[in-house]
């Protein structure tokens, strides 16, 4: 009798667990009817919950990341489950974070309707993923400055926050306020010469760039490169893809009264091209450049080659793209031309 009672108890427990599982699926999973890859993500979450009720957060493996073009799952939360946070990764310099990464899809509906007259490009990190070269040079040169950063080599986060997209003069004034102008200019010149040596033969155009440039040519849209890089650097990089003479104008921040993040370089480009801010698109990868584009009145698109999405959206970018093949970019162009 005792043995039979034990078997009976186990049977009842098993049936209860099955009923609980089926009820959960019926109430929470079946109504969602989420297709394909996202269903795999949900199964991963449910399995994790069943295995460990004490889990407080989930970081998905790279193999389960949402593919391009599929909306992120972070907007939906299972009952009593924390928000999902896709694992950050760096691919060809691109930093991809959670939903803000391509939440730009929803923002597209609120973009102003424009007739595209011109497209203005930054160069470093926008036409090329050149930041790895810049980082390597800054790491070497700053390490040579006794006591800087506590004698430690700067990392990528330091570079993104304090260096990327900024004018050499502003960098020197912040890092070495005791330097006179001649010392700062000599150091900057040495840094740029080392960059050109480091970058020679290594620069590759951002994916899809040639397709976009051809689209611009076919429609006779005006175009300019607007950069805080020294002229020698800018010309070297544009020559690397045989586009030095393709741009209608090349605007150098150091040659303007004020460089980015001031909007003046972009305003000068628009004035020289004869285009209006409300019908201009600016493509930028750095917070200082994005701030300049936004302040100029242009529709500013952020390139996710070096900065986290949040940094560019906080700078005012209305849309974010991974490269020039990103569907978000082409939706903007097709909807406004």
N, C-alpha and C positions, 0 to 999 in steps of 0.2 A: 504493500500500500504506500509506504513511504517513497519508494522508488518511482511509483506511478505518479504520485503527487509532484515529485521533483520534475519529471518529464512534462507533466501538465503545466507547471509553472513556467518552464522554459518555452514551451510552445506558445503560451499566452504572451510572454514577453516578446518573442520573435514576431508574433502577429501585430502587437502594438507598435513595434519599431517600424515594420513595413507600412502599417497604416499611417504612422507619422510621416514617413518618407513620401508616400503617395499623396498625402494631403498637402504637404509642402509644395510638391511639384505642381499639383492641381491648382493651388491657390496663387502661387507666386511665379512659377516658371511658365506654365502653359499659356496663361493670358498674354504673356509678353510676345510670344511667337517671334523671337529674335533669330535671324537667319545666320547660316554659315559660321564665319570666323568668330563673330561675337558670341555665338552659342557656346563655342569652345571656351571662351573667356569666362562665361557664366558657370559652366561646369567646373572650371578650375576653382572658382570662388566657393561654390557650394561644397565641393570636395574638401576644401580647406576648412570651411566652417564645421563640417561634420567630423573632421579629424581633430580639430582643436578649437574648442569654444572660447579659449582664452586669447585667440589671435586678435590683435588690435589693428593691424595694417597688412596690406598685401602688396608686394612688388613683383610684377609679372616678369617672367623670363623673356629674353630677347626673341625667342622663337614664337612667342605668343603676342607680340606687339601688333597693334592694328595696322594693316597695310595702308599705303597711300590711297586716298580717295574714299576710305571707309570711315564714317564718323566715329570719334572716340566714344568709348563706353562710359567715360567718367561722368556723363550727365545723368546716368541712371544708377541708383543705389539699391541693392537688395535689402530687404527688411533687416534692420539691426546690424547692417554691415557698413564699415567705414568706406569712404570714397576710394575708388581704385586709383592708384598712382603708377602709370607706366614708368618703367625704369629709364632714367636718362641715359643717353649714349652720345658719342661723338663720332660722326661719320663724315669724312673729308672736312673736318672742322666744324660741322654743324652740331649745335646743341639742341636736342629735342626734348622738351619737357611735356607735362601733362596737357590737360584740355586746352589751356591758353595757347598751346602750340599752333593748333589749327582751328581754334574757335573763330578765326577770321571768317570762316564760311558763313556763320550766322550774321556777321557784321556786314557782309557784302550787300545784304538787302537794304542797309541804311546808307550805302555810299551815294554821294551825289552823282547825278547824271552829268557827264561831261562829254564834250567833243574833243578828243585828244589832238592837241596841236603839237605837243612836244613831250619828249621823255628825257629826263636828266638823270645821269648815272654817277654815283660815286665810283671810285676805281678799286681801291684796296678792299678785299672782302666782298665786293659786289660784282665786279667783272671777273675777278680772280679770288681764289681762296689763298690770299697771300699772308694772312695773319700768322701761320706757323713760322714763316721766314722772319717776320718782324719779331715774334716772340723769342726765337733763338738768338737774334742779334741783341735785343734788349737784355736778355738773361746774361749774356757774356759781358756786355759793357757795364751794366749796373753792378754786377758782381765785382768789377774792378774798382768801383768807387767805395773806398773804405768806410765801413759802418752803415752803408745804405741797407735798409731793410734788415737791420740787425746782422749784417754779414751773410744773410741767406739768399739763395737764388730765388728770384720771383717765380711764382707759378702762374698757371693759366688764368685763374680767377683774378689775381692781382692785375694781370695784363688787360683782361676784359674790362675791369672796373676803372682802372686809372690811366690806361694808355691808349687802347684801341680807338682809332678815329680822331684822336686829338692832335692838335698842331704841336710841332716840336717846341716852339716858344713857350706854350702853356705848360707842357710837360716839364721843361727845365725850370720854369718859375716855381712850380710846385715842389719838385724834388730837390732842387739846388738853389734856393732863394739867395744864397750868398754869392753865386756866380755873377760876374759882369756879362754884358751883352756879347763881348768878343769870345769869352770862354764858352758860353752857351752855344753860340753859332758854330764854333770849331768842333765842339762835341757832337752837335747835330749833324754837321757835314760828315764827320767820321762815321757816325751811325748809318747815315744814308748810303755812304760808299760801301760799307760792309753789307748792307741789305742788298744792294744791287749785285754784289758779288755772290751773295748767298742765293739770290733768286734767279740768277742767270741760268737759263735752260731748264728751270724747274717749274715755272709758272704755266698753269693750264687754265684756259677759259672755263668759266662756270658752265655747268651742264645746261644745254639748251640755248646758250647765248647766241650762237650763229643763227638759229631759227628765229629768235626775236629780232636780231639786227636785220635779217632779210625781210621780216614782216614790216619793220619800220621803213626800210628802203622802198618796198613795194607801194607803200601808201604816202610816200613823200613827207613823212612826219619829221619834224625838226628834232635834233638831238645834240646833247652836249655832255662832256665829262666834267664833273665838278669835284675837286679833291683838295684835301689838306696836304697831300703829298707834295714834295718839291717838284718843280717842273722836270728836272732830269729823271726822277723816278717815274713820274707819270708818263713821260714820253717813252721811256724804256719799256714800261709795262704794255702800253698800247701798241708799240712796235712789235712786241712779242706775239701778238695775234694779228698783226698786219692791219690794224685799225687806227693808226695814228692820224691818217688823213680822212678817215671815214666820218669822224665827228665834225659837226659844223663849228663847234667851239670847244676849247679846252680852258677851263677856268681854274686857276691855282689860288688856294686860300692865302698863301703867303704874299701873293701879289695884289690882294684886295686890302682895303683899309681894315677890314675885320674878317677873320676866318670863321669857319664853323666852330661852335654851334650858332654863331650869328647867321641869320638868313641871307646876309649880303651876297655871298658867292652865288647862291641860287637866284637871287633877284637880278644880279648882273647878267647871269646866263639867260634868263627870260627876257631881259631888256634887249640884249644883243641879238637874240633869236626872233624878237618881235612876237612873243607868245604871252598869253595871259595866265596868271597863276591858277585860276579856276579851271583851265583846260590843260594843265600840265601834270604829269606824273613824275615823281621823284622816287628813285630806288636807292635805298641806303641799308647799311648793315650795322652801324654803330649808333649809340644813343645820341652822341653829339651831332652826327650827320642827320639823323632822323629828326631831332629837334629843329635843326636848321631848315629841313624840308617842310616840316609842319608850319613853322613860323613864316615861311615864304608864301604860304597860302596854297601850295600844291598838294595834290593827293599823294600821300607818302606811303610807300610799300616797303616793308621790312624784309631784308634778306637774312635768313637764319643760317649764316655761315660761321658766326663767332659768338653771338650773344644769345642768352636765354630769351624765349618769347616774351616773358613778362617785362623785360627791360625795354624792348622795342615798342610794346603796346603802351607802356607808361610814357614813353617819349612821344607818343601820338600817332604811331603807324596805324593806318586803317585796315591793313591786311598784311599777312605774313606769308612768305613763300620759301620753299626749300631751295629751289633753283629756277631756271627759266623754262622748265617744262612743267612746273607746278600748275595744276588745273585752276587754282585760285587766280593766278596772274592772267591766264587766258580768258577766264570768265570776265574779269575786269575789262580787258581789251576788247573782247567781242561785244560786251554789253554797251560799251561807250565809243564805238566807232562804226 
